């Protein structure tokens, strides 16, 4: 697939407001799976209005993180080769890689970016969004600045809560949303014991810190059906007003993330390893066909070059930010002056 055929493939959705997809999943081995757990809540069990027992396996916020992670090469501490050249922020500490806006849960709003003792990037960002200090937020301008420094935030959402940045009012909702749920679920209760062959009873203070036999309970689930849902807000992406190339790129990037997640990212937890069983079903609009992983992988580098020609990314596209804990520099200066 080349860029021209990719554009032709997109033609049916140019005037649509949403692109909705469903993907059937099942455990890779056996029937049991472990859903995500929430602090003090456990698994997210609920009922449909018709009484069907449901469970949320993966939340929207967790899926946003997973769709980011599949774009990252841990061995190189950089983007996967297909996405080389897109904009993101690399955070360094003591001249070594620390993290990036791709890996940070709050992306550009990461404290490693905006709360550093080195305010160079914050000052630059503040200058570029400064016209929005008063009055309504110009979403198109915010989108252009976001595209420049961290294009993935235009898909996964952004909230610049720092007071110095237009009073903390700059936010973009997710344009790519996803979640995984299961229906007609049944709990599978099991458990085990952490054995201590040296001190089985673990009496006294030792028992409080992990000595001794420690029994534990475990709840997994089975389900009649597991479904991953994906929602691309095409109207929101058009509203960024980044031109045809910007629209094509963001939709193509969303396609790449979805297909790569389904191909490589379905081992959600040790006891939740899934596989695709039904393929991608487009539920809206009818008749649209999503490019395969191989097709989108082949064309996305060409689309990235088109974006560069439009100068929508920063130059260079990877913006380096130095993280310095606040106050550290002042203490060092004081020490040197003594």
Secondary structure, DSSP 8 states (H G I E B T S, - for coil): --HHHHHHHHGGGTT-SEEEEEEEEEESSSS-B---EETTTEEEEEE-TT--EEEEEE-HHHHHHHHHHTTEETTTTEE-GGGTT--EEEEEETTEEEEETTTSTTGGG-HHHHS-S--HHHHHHHHHHGGGSSSS--HHHHHHHHHHH-TTHHHH-EEE--TTTGGGTEEE--SEEEEEEEEEEEEEEEEEEE--SS-SS--THHHHTT-S-EEEEEEEEEEEEEEEEEEEEHHHHHHT--HHHHHHHHHHHHHHHHHHHHHH--EEETTEEEEEEEEEEEEESTT-----HHHHHHHHHHHHHHHHHTT-S-SSSEEEEE---TTHHHHHHHHHH-
